[in-house]
Amino acid sequence: MLAVDAFNALYQFLSIIRLRDGTPLKDRDGRVTSHLSGLFYRTINLLEHGIKPVYIFDGKPPRLKEGTLKEREAVKIKFTKEWQEAIQKGDLATAFKKSVMTSRLGSGMVADARHLLDILGVPWIQAPSEGEAQAAHMAQGEVCYAAASQDYDSLLFGSPRLIINLTIAGKRYYPKRGVAIDLIPELVELNKVLMQTRLTREQLIDVAMLVGTDFSRGVYGVGPKRAVQVILRYHKIEEAARKMGWELDFDAEAIREFYLNPPVAEVTELEWRVPMYSEILRFLVKEKSFDESRIARGLERLKAVTENSHQSGLREWI
């Protein structure tokens, strides 16, 4: 069982599931549905391969993240303008590249994603703050085997294991280069990272702050290799900054404390339910304008997984 960073996954779907000109999938009323398409098929793919995802949704972002969120919004505004200009010029290749950086995940879209998981019978958890922190906490407590995200922050939050590129068959799109590469799932183990770098977890957090995190811009010109060398020599980012003459524009102690002791919810039990097949069909086809034949084929795959789980025993499958 894996604790999946829901927002991370949904933004992936919103970025890559688009038409040729970069327009996301929409229902008949103009509401974006790309995230639902990705969530439906990705979840079925994982279940077919014996991987049981538990989706973790972000709660209220910490104040430490305010600067990053403002910067991300500015980037989205910039790329939205460039996307629209490319469409007007008929440059579809450029339009698609620009559109990837314009994704927004509204509260209604999140509610639809949660509803889809409910009727699929797949559990989800509302984190009090960062979803990655909640996923790491569940992996630490062995509620789940590992956290699954494209962001290495899960390791900083203390997840003993992190799965990146959690997909059976997929690609990652790099908008600046205009290319897509095949994704290969990879397991990263925190203890091995610490042993190989000779860092403590606190020092790994300091390395991340030097390079840049969601809560810090980092230090200009400092990459991962140099950051490790600096922290190994000076032990803490504050001492490194003093010796190197760097002026940190972030509160290193507050960021370190947040990574070490983030707000999390205690989860001891997860409930898996039988999918509501007729409701899935109604929701995706009647309400969200998906193609009925394609959804029906997806449901047949889902039924096969469910039937196999009953044959092997529900407790064993969970």
N, C-alpha and C positions, 0 to 999 in steps of 0.2 A: 504494500500500500504506500502511495506517495502523496505527500502534501504539496499540492500544486499552487503556485502563485497565480491566482485567478486573473488579476489585472494584467500581469505580465503576459499571460497567454492570450487574453482578449485583445490586447493591443497588437499582438503579433497577427491575429486574424484580421483585425481592422486594417493593418498595414498592407497585407499581401493579397487578401481576397477582394479583388477589385476588377472592374472592367478595363479594357485596353487604354482608355483615357484617364484611368485612375479613379473613376467614380466608384464608390463602394456599392455593394449590393443593397437594394432597398425594396420595401414592400410596396403595395399599390398606393399607400398613403404617403410615400416618401420617407419612411422611417428606415434607418440603416439596419441591415440584418447580417452583415458580413461576420460579425462576432458570433452570431447564433449558428451560422453554417459551420464555422470552424469548430465551435464547441461541440456540436452534434456529431460530426464525423470524427473529430479527434478522439472524443470520449469512446466512441464505438471501436475505433482502431485499437486504443489502449486496452479496452476490456477483452477484445479478441485475442490479444497477446498476453493475457493473464496479468495485466497491470491495472491496479485499482486506484484511480485518482480521487483524492479528496481536495476539493477546490477551496482555497483560502482567500477571502476577500479583504481588501484593505479597509481599515477604519479611518479615523480622523488622522490626517498627517501631522507629525510633530512640528513645532515652530521652527526647529532646526532645518526643515525642508522648504521653508517659504521661499528662499532665494532661488532654489532649483526650480520650483514650480513656476515662478514668475519667468525665469529664463526659458523654460519649456514652452510656455504660452507665447512668448515673443517669437520663438522659432516657428511655432505653428502658424502664427499670423503671417510671417514672412513667406513661408512655403505655400500657404494657401493663395496668397497673391500671385506668386510665381507659377503655381499650378494653373490658376485661372487664365493667366496670360499665355501660357503654353497651349491651352485648349483653344483659345481664340486664334492662335497662329496655326492651329492644326498639327502641332508637333506632339503627337501622341506619346512618343518615347520619352520625351522630356516631361510631359504632363504626368505620366505614370511615376517617374522618378521623384517628382516634386510631391505628388499626392501622398506618398508613403509617410511623409513627415507631418501630415496634417490631421492625423487621427485624434478624435476626442471621444471619451467614454462617459456619456451622460448617465444620470441617475436612473432614467427610464430604461436605458440599455442594460445597466447592471441588474435592474429588477427583472428584465426579460431573461437574462442569463441565469439568474437564480431560479426562476420559474421553470426553465427548461431542465435544469439539474434536478429540481424537485420531481418533475414528471418522468424523468429518466430513472429516478430512484437512486441517484448518486448524491452522497452527502456533501455539504459545503459548510464552511465555518466563517463566521463574521469575526474578524480580528478587531481588537480595540484600537489598534494603531497600524503599524506596518505588517502587511501580510507575510513578508519574508521572516520577520521576527516570530510570528505565530507558527509558521511552518517549521522553523528551526527548533522552537520549543517542543513541538510535537515529535520531531525526530529525536531530540534529546531524551524525551520520555518514552521512546519506543512505541508511541501510538502509531507512528508511521516509520517506514524504513529510512526514508530520506526526504529532503526538500527538493522540489523541482522548479527551476527558474532559469532564466537566461542571465540573471544578475548574481554576481559572486557575493553579494551582501549576505546571503544566507549563511555563508561560512563565518563572516564577521559576527553574526548573531549567534553563532555557536552550533550550527547544524553539523553533526558528525559526518554526514554525507550529503552531497549535492549532485543532482542529476541535471546536466545542461543538455540542450537540444532534445527535450523529451518529445519525440515524434517517431512514428513508425516509418513514414516516408514524407519528407518535406524539404523545404529550402529556406534559406535566410537571404533576405534581400538587402544589399548595400546600396542605398540611394546615391551616394556621392560617386561611386564607381559605376553604377548602373548595371551591376551584375548580381546573380543569385548563385549561391553554392549549396550543394547537398548538405543536409544536416545529419550528423552522426552522433547518436546519444553518447554521453561521456559521464563517467562516475568520478567525482572529485571527493577525496576523503580528507577531512580537516587534519587529522593526526599526521597523515603523510605529508601534507603541505607544511605543517609546523616542523616536522623532522627534517625535511629537505631544505628548508630555509633557515633552520636553527632559530626560529622566532617563537615567542610565546603568542598566545591569542591576542593579548593586549598589544603586543608589538606589531602583529599582523594588522590590527586596526590602525595603528599609527602609520604603517606603510601605506595603507589604503587612503588615509587622510592626506598624505603627501602627494599621492598620485591623483586623488580626487574621488569623492563619493557623492551621494545624494545630499549630503550635509556639508560638504566642503569642496571648494574649487580646486584644492591642491596647491602645489607650489610650481610656478612656471619653470619648465625645463627639466622637471624631475619625473622620470619614468619609473616603471616597476623595479628594474634591476638596480638603479641608483638608490631608490628609496629603501630597498632591503639593505644595501650596504651602509647607508646612513644610519638606519635604526640599529643595525647590529653594532655599529661603532658607538653611537650616543645613547642607545637604549630607549629613549623616549623622544617624541616629536618636539616637545618643549625645549629639551636640552639641545636637540639637533638645530632647532631654529636659532637658539641663542649662540651656538658655536659657529653656525654658517652665516649668521647675519640676516636670516629670513624674518620677515614680518608676517605672521599668520593672521589672516583676516577672518578666522573662525575660532570658535571656542573648542579647542581640542579636548579639554577635560569633559565638557558636557557631551560631546559627540561620543567619546570613549565610553562614558557612563551609559549612554543610551544604547549602544551596541551590547554592552555587558548586561544591562538590566532593563530591557524594553518592556512596555506594557503588553501582557499576553493573557489569554483566557485559558483556564484549565479544561482540557478535553480528555475524558477518560473512556468514552464510548462513542462509536460511530454507527449510525443506522443505515443499512442498505435495504432498499425496498424493491419490490417488483415494479418494473416500468409500467406506466399508464399509457399503453399503446394508442388507444383511441384519442386520448387527450394530446399526446405528442403530435399525432396526425392533424388534429383540429388546430392546434396552436401554430404549427409550422406552415401548414397548407392554407387553411381558411383565414387565419389571422395575419400570418407573416408572408404569404404569397409564394411559398416555396413550391417547386414542382412536385406534384403528388407522387408520380412514379418513382422519382429519386428518393423521396423520403420513405416510401413504402419499401424500397430495396434496403435502405438503411435499417428500417425496423425489423426486417427479416433477419438481418445480421445480428441485431440486438437480441431478438428472440432466441436465436441459436446459442448465444452466450448465456442467456438466462436459463435455458433448458439444460445446458451442460453443467451450470452451477448447481442446479437441483439434483442432477444425477450424481454428482460427486459429493453432495452434501453442502448445505448452505454455509455451515460454520467453517468447513475446510476452505471454501471459496473465498470467504471474507478473511 
